[in-house]
Amino acid sequence: MRALDPVIHPPGRLRICAILSAADQAEFAMVRDSVGVSDSVLSKHVKLLEDAGYVAVSKAAQGGRQRTWLSLTAAGRKAFAGHIAELQRLAGLVSP
């Protein structure tokens, strides 16, 4: 039996991983707005995901401004898929 991943499980980080799983990369501001948190809250979540090896952070100039881009690493995609599989397994145990 696979366990829920404690790094991914909190709602904010789960949302971040879900957003990033649907794209090769996403701009920090778009993820922040989609999750509905402040820059500092998103930064803390991203740092934890980055420290776990689940998210890669890159910076690039675009339109004369420095932009931050986020992406799930291969390890992050695998961990997220495993976490979702376990959530689905648990949901399947619930009687209607």
Beta strands, then each sheet from edge to edge (+ up, - down):
strand 1: 26-27
strand 2: 55-62
strand 3: 65-72
sheet 1: 1+ 3- 2+
end
